[in-house]
Amino acid sequence: MNAKTFLAGALLGAVLSVGCAAVAQERPFVDIGDRHGNLRDAQQHIVQAWEAVNRAQEANDSRLGGHAGRAKELLSQANEELRLAADVANDRGR
């Protein structure tokens, strides 16, 4: 019984890890309109930074110790936070 529980937990953990990694590596995109020009500009800079890091990974055959991948994850997260900020501003009539 313990072996089955362990294997089920390990399998679930592996599936979740792969799923999170796939989502985290998704290329960010600009989806904030001109109404929020500063947030849109920030999103555009995030997209440019993500693309530059991606080029660096390709140029170095992804041998950057995982740090470039982590930077891309954080850039994607920042992009989503900007989208949420624009949504809050929209909800408040700004």
Phi and psi restraints in degrees (value plus and minus 20) as a CYANA .aco file:
   2 ASN   PHI     -85.0   -45.0
   2 ASN   PSI     -56.8   -16.8
   3 ALA   PHI     -85.5   -45.5
   3 ALA   PSI     -61.0   -21.0
   4 LYS   PHI     -84.9   -44.9
   4 LYS   PSI     -61.6   -21.6
   5 THR   PHI     -83.9   -43.9
   5 THR   PSI     -63.6   -23.6
   6 PHE   PHI     -81.7   -41.7
   6 PHE   PSI     -67.0   -27.0
   7 LEU   PHI     -83.1   -43.1
   7 LEU   PSI     -60.6   -20.6
   8 ALA   PHI     -83.6   -43.6
   8 ALA   PSI     -62.3   -22.3
   9 GLY   PHI     -85.5   -45.5
   9 GLY   PSI     -61.9   -21.9
  10 ALA   PHI     -84.6   -44.6
  10 ALA   PSI     -61.7   -21.7
  11 LEU   PHI     -84.1   -44.1
  11 LEU   PSI     -64.6   -24.6
  12 LEU   PHI     -81.8   -41.8
  12 LEU   PSI     -63.8   -23.8
  13 GLY   PHI     -81.4   -41.4
  13 GLY   PSI     -61.4   -21.4
  14 ALA   PHI     -84.9   -44.9
  14 ALA   PSI     -62.9   -22.9
  15 VAL   PHI     -83.4   -43.4
  15 VAL   PSI     -63.9   -23.9
  16 LEU   PHI     -85.1   -45.1
  16 LEU   PSI     -59.6   -19.6
  17 SER   PHI     -83.1   -43.1
  17 SER   PSI     -65.5   -25.5
  18 VAL   PHI     -85.1   -45.1
  18 VAL   PSI     -61.5   -21.5
  19 GLY   PHI     -83.3   -43.3
  19 GLY   PSI     -63.9   -23.9
  20 CYS   PHI     -85.2   -45.2
  20 CYS   PSI     -60.3   -20.3
  21 ALA   PHI     -84.9   -44.9
  21 ALA   PSI     -59.2   -19.2
  22 ALA   PHI     -85.4   -45.4
  22 ALA   PSI     -61.9   -21.9
  23 VAL   PHI     -88.4   -48.4
  23 VAL   PSI     -61.5   -21.5
  24 ALA   PHI     -84.9   -44.9
  24 ALA   PSI     -48.3    -8.3
  25 GLN   PHI    -107.5   -67.5
  25 GLN   PSI     -15.4    24.6
  26 GLU   PHI     -86.9   -46.9
  26 GLU   PSI     114.7   154.7
  27 ARG   PHI     -87.2   -47.2
  27 ARG   PSI     108.2   148.2
  28 PRO   PHI     -91.1   -51.1
  28 PRO   PSI     138.8   178.8
  29 PHE   PHI    -163.2  -123.2
  29 PHE   PSI     142.0   182.0
  30 VAL   PHI    -106.7   -66.7
  30 VAL   PSI      99.3   139.3
  31 ASP   PHI    -154.3  -114.3
  31 ASP   PSI      -0.1    39.9
  32 ILE   PHI    -125.6   -85.6
  32 ILE   PSI     111.8   151.8
  33 GLY   PHI     -98.3   -58.3
  33 GLY   PSI     158.0   198.0
  34 ASP   PHI     -85.8   -45.8
  34 ASP   PSI     -38.0     2.0
  35 ARG   PHI     -75.7   -35.7
  35 ARG   PSI     -54.2   -14.2
  36 HIS   PHI    -136.8   -96.8
  36 HIS   PSI      50.1    90.1
  37 GLY   PHI     -75.8   -35.8
  37 GLY   PSI     -62.5   -22.5
  38 ASN   PHI     -87.2   -47.2
  38 ASN   PSI     -61.0   -21.0
  39 LEU   PHI     -86.9   -46.9
  39 LEU   PSI     -59.2   -19.2
  40 ARG   PHI     -82.5   -42.5
  40 ARG   PSI     -64.7   -24.7
  41 ASP   PHI     -79.2   -39.2
  41 ASP   PSI     -63.1   -23.1
  42 ALA   PHI     -81.9   -41.9
  42 ALA   PSI     -61.4   -21.4
  43 GLN   PHI     -81.6   -41.6
  43 GLN   PSI     -61.4   -21.4
  44 GLN   PHI     -82.4   -42.4
  44 GLN   PSI     -58.8   -18.8
  45 HIS   PHI     -86.8   -46.8
  45 HIS   PSI     -56.8   -16.8
  46 ILE   PHI     -83.4   -43.4
  46 ILE   PSI     -64.7   -24.7
  47 VAL   PHI     -80.1   -40.1
  47 VAL   PSI     -64.0   -24.0
  48 GLN   PHI     -83.3   -43.3
  48 GLN   PSI     -61.6   -21.6
  49 ALA   PHI     -84.9   -44.9
  49 ALA   PSI     -63.6   -23.6
  50 TRP   PHI     -79.4   -39.4
  50 TRP   PSI     -64.0   -24.0
  51 GLU   PHI     -85.2   -45.2
  51 GLU   PSI     -57.7   -17.7
  52 ALA   PHI     -85.7   -45.7
  52 ALA   PSI     -61.4   -21.4
  53 VAL   PHI     -84.7   -44.7
  53 VAL   PSI     -60.0   -20.0
  54 ASN   PHI     -81.5   -41.5
  54 ASN   PSI     -63.0   -23.0
  55 ARG   PHI     -82.4   -42.4
  55 ARG   PSI     -59.5   -19.5
  56 ALA   PHI     -83.3   -43.3
  56 ALA   PSI     -60.2   -20.2
  57 GLN   PHI     -82.4   -42.4
  57 GLN   PSI     -64.0   -24.0
  58 GLU   PHI     -84.4   -44.4
  58 GLU   PSI     -61.8   -21.8
  59 ALA   PHI     -86.2   -46.2
  59 ALA   PSI     -47.7    -7.7
  60 ASN   PHI    -126.3   -86.3
  60 ASN   PSI      -3.2    36.8
  61 ASP   PHI      31.7    71.7
  61 ASP   PSI      17.4    57.4
  62 SER   PHI      38.3    78.3
  62 SER   PSI       7.3    47.3
  63 ARG   PHI    -120.3   -80.3
  63 ARG   PSI      41.7    81.7
  64 LEU   PHI    -140.5  -100.5
  64 LEU   PSI       2.6    42.6
  65 GLY   PHI      48.4    88.4
  65 GLY   PSI      -0.3    39.7
  66 GLY   PHI      61.9   101.9
  66 GLY   PSI     -28.1    11.9
  67 HIS   PHI     -90.2   -50.2
  67 HIS   PSI     -58.7   -18.7
  68 ALA   PHI     -85.6   -45.6
  68 ALA   PSI     -60.1   -20.1
  69 GLY   PHI     -82.5   -42.5
  69 GLY   PSI     -61.0   -21.0
  70 ARG   PHI     -85.5   -45.5
  70 ARG   PSI     -58.9   -18.9
  71 ALA   PHI     -81.6   -41.6
  71 ALA   PSI     -60.2   -20.2
  72 LYS   PHI     -85.1   -45.1
  72 LYS   PSI     -58.5   -18.5
  73 GLU   PHI     -80.4   -40.4
  73 GLU   PSI     -65.8   -25.8
  74 LEU   PHI     -87.0   -47.0
  74 LEU   PSI     -57.1   -17.1
  75 LEU   PHI     -84.4   -44.4
  75 LEU   PSI     -60.5   -20.5
  76 SER   PHI     -83.9   -43.9
  76 SER   PSI     -59.2   -19.2
  77 GLN   PHI     -85.6   -45.6
  77 GLN   PSI     -63.2   -23.2
  78 ALA   PHI     -82.4   -42.4
  78 ALA   PSI     -58.7   -18.7
  79 ASN   PHI     -80.7   -40.7
  79 ASN   PSI     -63.5   -23.5
  80 GLU   PHI     -85.9   -45.9
  80 GLU   PSI     -59.1   -19.1
  81 GLU   PHI     -82.7   -42.7
  81 GLU   PSI     -58.3   -18.3
  82 LEU   PHI     -84.8   -44.8
  82 LEU   PSI     -59.5   -19.5
  83 ARG   PHI     -81.1   -41.1
  83 ARG   PSI     -63.0   -23.0
  84 LEU   PHI     -85.0   -45.0
  84 LEU   PSI     -58.0   -18.0
  85 ALA   PHI     -82.6   -42.6
  85 ALA   PSI     -62.6   -22.6
  86 ALA   PHI     -84.3   -44.3
  86 ALA   PSI     -58.5   -18.5
  87 ASP   PHI     -82.4   -42.4
  87 ASP   PSI     -62.0   -22.0
  88 VAL   PHI     -83.6   -43.6
  88 VAL   PSI     -64.6   -24.6
  89 ALA   PHI     -80.8   -40.8
  89 ALA   PSI     -60.8   -20.8
  90 ASN   PHI     -83.2   -43.2
  90 ASN   PSI     -61.8   -21.8
  91 ASP   PHI     -84.2   -44.2
  91 ASP   PSI     -48.5    -8.5
  92 ARG   PHI    -114.5   -74.5
  92 ARG   PSI     -10.2    29.8
  93 GLY   PHI      54.6    94.6
  93 GLY   PSI       3.8    43.8
